[in-house]
């Protein structure tokens, strides 16, 4: 029997084991019955809104300053570097210190940097290296909040509700992908890009304040685990690496995560190029494209959220990877706005369904004392996004953005077929 966890409303949690069947609409939002999850959901929504607003603004500004897809790829690459450089450190901290305080402090700090960039742009001082520095700092902050939020999810809901909680958290992120880019694209045209970074700062401050009321702190067992003076960071990292390696299913879930991040996520960073070179439209349409991916993602995650159980999850997971690959290949063959929107929505749904299925399966295995470090190792896969984005920038410059899409999609489809045959534990996941 699962022991009630801190931050979970035990009285409400016990109700989930009653035999009475709930209406589907209630199942879809069941995790929101837990107080701390509601606060965590708000932090996810506000943080994602800030992130998506930044993605539109930073990508557009980088491409607008020089017209170079290589520079755009470089800025996006630098943004992802901290996931490789600092993820493990953040994971160790998340398992040792008060998680909600770490989250709040990172947001106040990033808000200050966003205001500084807004002033820099407004005064006309901005240069390309300023964007690179800002992208790196923002990448550090994103590494912290990403890992800490993920580590907190299993603390604020019972384990049997993990798929629902992860899906709802992802829904909040993707609702913001509908709202923030649309607002960002319009603001770029109407008042310039500086105002967008001011709005980002306000949203980040909101994240910090929303995290403070949560009744969670250090990881369970953190005091006992860190009590010995001889135990250092290296020992902490060896512990999580051994744990992942000794669990065959975890090994396979991590491997697939890394491959999918490399091949299927970088295309999002090149939608500014797609808007200008393929559609030959302005920045307000760029917001529409991000909205399309977000809308598809919301539909996909809400469908998952209403599933009390999902038999043969491993096959569903493999299928979503294949759909991502086919979607990229399909995108390379379209050149009109309507078809672009349809394919992007299709990709958005498949992508978030994969990530929700994958991470909920992993977190159900990992104990709370290891969640921070496990999510750090998990998120090191974002280095794959960085590398994929950098490579894709050169491919776009040499062959065009449409050819770059199928050059990422075809290898992913081939690897999906091989993985479905070779990864037995993943295939049999239920």
N, C-alpha and C positions, 0 to 999 in steps of 0.2 A: 504494500500500500504506500502511496506517495505521502511523504510528510508535508504538511502545510508549510508553504514558504512565506517569508516575510514580504509584506507588500501585497499579498493576495487576500482578498476577503474570504475567510474560511467558511463563513456561514453561507455565502453565495456559491463558493466552490463546491460544497457538498451537494447543492441542488443539481449540479450537472450530472451526477451519477444516478438520479432518479430515472425510472423507466419511462416516464411520460415523454412522448415525442413532442418536440417544440415545432411550431410553424417554421417554415424555411426562412422567412424574413427575420425571425428572431435568432435563428441559428447564425445567420449572416453576421450579426452584430453582437454575438454573445460575449466576446472578450471585453467589450465596452462596459460590461457590468462591473468590472473591477476598477476601483478608484485610481490606482496608480497607473494602470494601463491607459486610462483616459488622459492623464497628464502626459504620459509618454507619447501617446498618439498626437497630442497637440505639438509637442516638441518636434516630432517627425514632420508634421505638416508645415510648420513655420520654417524649419531648417531646409526642407526640400524646396519651399517657395523661394527662399533666399538663394539656394544653390541654382535653381533653374533660371531665376532672373539673372544671376551672375553668368551662367553659361551663355545665354543669348547675348548679353552685353559684352562680355569679354571676347567671345568668338567674333562678334561683329566688329568690335573695335580693332582687334588684331588684324582681321582681313582688310578692314577699311583703311588702316594706316599705310599698308604696303601693297595690298592686293596679292599677297603671297600665301598660297595654301601651305607652303613649307613652314612659314612663320606661325600660321594657325595651328598646324600640327605640333610645332615646337612648344607653343604655349600650353596646349592641352597635354603634351607629354610631361612638361615640367609640373603641371598640376597633379599628375598621378605619381610622380617620383616619391613623395613622402610615404605613400602606401608601402613602398619597398624599404625606404630608409628608416622610417619611424614606427611602422606598424607594430613590430615586436616590442619596442619600448613602451608604446601606448598599451599594448596587451598586458604587459607585466604591471604597469601602473593601475590598470583597470581591475586587476585581481588583488591589488594591495591597498589602494586608497579609496576614499569615499567617491563612488562613481558619479553621483549626481553633482557633487561639487566640481569634479573634473570637467564635467559637461558644461556647467554654468560658466566657469572661468574661461574656458576656451571660446565661448560665444561672445562674452564681453570683449575679449581681446580682439577677435576677428572683426567685430563691429567697428572698433577704432581704426583698423586698417582699411575697412571699406569706406569710411568717412574720409580718410586721408587720400584714397584714390579718387573719390568723387571731387574733392577740392583740386587735386592735381589736374584732372580732366577739365574742370570748369575754368581754371586759370590758363589753360592752353599749354601746360608744361609737359604733358604726358609724352613719353617716348616708349619705344618698343621694349626696352629693358625694364621699364617700370612694370609693364604688364607681366613680364616673366617673373619678376620678384614677387608681385602680388599673387600670381598663380601658384608659386611655391609655398608662400605663407598660407594661402587658402587651402592648399593641399594638406598641410600639416593640421589645420583646424578640422578639415573634413575627415581626416584619418581618425582624429580623436573622437569626434561626435559619432562617426559611423560605427566604430568598434564599441564604444560605451553603450550606445542605444541598443545595438544588437545583443550585447551581453545582458542588458536589463530585461529584455523580453521574457526569458524563461523565469525571471524572478517575480514578475507581476501578473502572470496567469498560470494556471495549472498546466502540466505538461501535455495533457490530452487536448488542450486548446491551442497548442502552438501553431498549427497550420492556420487556424482562424486568425490568431493574433498577428502572425507574420503577414497574412494576406491583407488584413485591415490596415496594418502599418504601411504596407506597400501601396494600398489604395490611397491613403493620405498623401504619400509621396507623388502619386500619379495624378491625383486631383490638382495638386499644385503645378504639375506639368501642363495642365490645361489652362490654368489661370495665369500663372506667372509669365510664361513665354508670350502669351497673347498681350498681356499688359506691357511686357518689356519691349516687344516689337513695335507697338504703337507709340510708346514713350520715346524710343530711339528716333522715330520719324517726327514726333510732335515737339519734344523739348530737348532732345539730345541724350547721350548715354550717361552723363554724370548723375542725373537724378536717379537712375536705376540703382547705382551703388549706394546712394543715400537710403533708398527704400530697403535695400539688402541689409544695411546696418540696423535699421529699425526692426526688421524681422528677426535678426540674430539676437537682439536684446530681448525680444519676446520669447525666444527659445530659452534663454537663460532663466528668466523669471518663471516660465512654465515648469521648469525642471525642479525648482526649489521645494515645492510642496510634496514631492514624492517621498514615501516612507521607506526608502531603500538607501543603503549606504555601502559599506564594504561587502565584498563577496562572502557568502557563507563559508566558514572555515578559514577566512583570511588571517585571523589573529594567530591561530595555531600554526598555520602554514608558514608564516613569515617570522615566527618568534625566534628561530635560531639565527644567531649572528653569522654563522658560516654559510648560511644559505643566500646566495646572490642571484643576480639576474640570469647568469648562465645556467644555473641549476633549474631555475623556473622554466627557461626555454627548453632545456633538455627534457623536462618532465612532460610538457605538452607535445613535443615532437615524438617522444616515445609513445605517448597515449594515442596519437593519431595513427602512427605507423602500426601499432598493434591491433587496431580495429580495421579489418579489411573494408568494411562498408564506408567508414570515414575516409580511408585512403582514396577510394574510388569517387566519393562525392567531392572531395577536394580537387582531385585531378580534373574531373569534368568541369568544375567551376572555373579553373584556370584557363582551360582551353576555350570555353565559351566566352569568357571575358575578352580574350585576345582577338577572336574572330568576329564576334557579333555585336560588340558595344561601340567600337570606334566610329562607325558610320554616323552616329549622332553628332559628333563634333564637326562633320563636314556638311551639315545641312545649310550653313551659310553659303558654301560654295555651290551646292545644289540649287539654292534659290536664285543665285545670280547667273550661273553658267548654263543650267539646264532649263529652269523655268523662266529665266530672264525677268525676274520680278524684284520688288523692293523688300525692305526689312520687315514690313508689316505682314507679309506672306510667310516670312521665316517663323514668326510666332504661330501662324496657322499650322505649319508642319510639326512644330513641337506639340501643339495641341492635339494633333492627330495621333501621335505616338502615345501621349498621355491618356487620351480617350480609350484607345485600344487596351492599354494597360489596366485602366479602371475596370473595364468589362471583364477582363481576364481574372483579376484578383477578386472581384466580387463573386464571380462564379466559384472560385476556389473557397472563398470564405463561407459559403453556405453548405459546403460539404462536411458533414460530421465525420464521414469516413470516405476515403478514396481508394478503393481496391486497386492493386497493381500500380502503386505509385511510381515504381521504377520504370515501367513502360510508358507511363504518362510523361515522366521526366525526359526520357530519351526522345519521345515524340515531339516535345516542345523544342528540343535542340534541333531536330530535323526541320521543323517548321521555320525556325530562325534562319537556317541556311537557305532554304527554298525562298524565303521572303527576300533575302539579300539578292539572290539571283534574279528574282522577279523584279525587284526595284531597278536593277540595271537595265531592264528592257522597257521602262516607261519613261515618258518625257512630258506628260501633261499634268496639270495640277490635280485634277480629280483622281486619276489613277495613283499618283504619288501619295495622296491622302489615304486612299484605301490600303495601299501596301504598307504604309507607315503604321496605320492602326493595327493591321495584321501582325506586323513585327512587334509592336508594343505589347500586345496581348501575349504572344508566345514568349517573349523575353522575360516578362515579370512572372509569368506562371512557372517558368523554369526556376528562377531564383527563389521563389516562395517555396516550391516543392523541395528544392535542394537544401536550403538553409534550415527549414523546419525539421527535415529528416536528420540533419547533423546535430542540431541543438537538442533534440530529444535524447541523444546518446550522451552528450557531454555534461558532466557535473558542474554546478555553479562555480565552484572554486577554480575551474579551468576555463570558464566561458570567455573571459577577457582575452586570454592568450590564444584560445582556439579561434576566436573571431579575428584576432590579429593575423594569425597564419592564414585564415580564410581570406582576409582582405588584402593580403600580399598579392593575391591574384590581380588586383588592380594595376600592378606593375605590367600585367599582360595588356591591359587597356592602353597604358602609356606606350609600350613598345608597338602595339598594333596601330595606335594613332600616329606615331612617328613614321612608321613604315607606310601607312596609308597616305600620309601627307606627300611623300615622295612619289607614290604611285599616282595620286591625283594630279600632281604637277606634270608627270611624264605622259600619262595615258588618259587623263580626264576622270571626273568623279564617277561617271556611270560604269566605266570599266573597272574601277577600283572596287565597286560593290560586288561584282561577280567574282573578282579575284579573291575576295574574302569568303564569299559564300560557298564556292565549289569545294575548297579544301575542308571547310567545316562539315559539309554534307558527307564527304568521303570518310572523315574521322568519325562521324556519327554512326555510319554503317559498321565500321571496324569496332567501335566501342560497344555497340549493341551486341556484337558477337563475343567480345572478349571479357567484358566486365560483368561477370555472373552475379555477384552480390548486388550490384546496382540494378540489374535486370530483374532480380527476384524481390526487390524491395516492395513491401506491402504496407 
